[in-house]
């Protein structure tokens, strides 16, 4: 039984670089809200939206939505 668990654990090991590569290839959207309050009075409310992806992935998605080929250029 221990050998079986070791084999399963070895199959599930994923290198960090492989995980980051998969995330960038597909793109990730992270959404969250942060509220800073003092004595039950909301002082600051932040609504955060973060898009993480590789340039070819994001440019391809933007071109698909716009219906044309977008070119990235340096600013």
NORRA-V506058 format. One record per helix or strand of 3 or more residues. SS is the DSSP state (helix for helix, strand for strand). FROM is the first residue (numbers start at 0). LEN is the number of residues. If there is no record, write none. Layout:
((SS | FROM | LEN) (SS | FROM | LEN))
This chain:
((helix | 1 | 11) (helix | 15 | 11) (strand | 27 | 11) (strand | 40 | 12) (helix | 54 | 12))
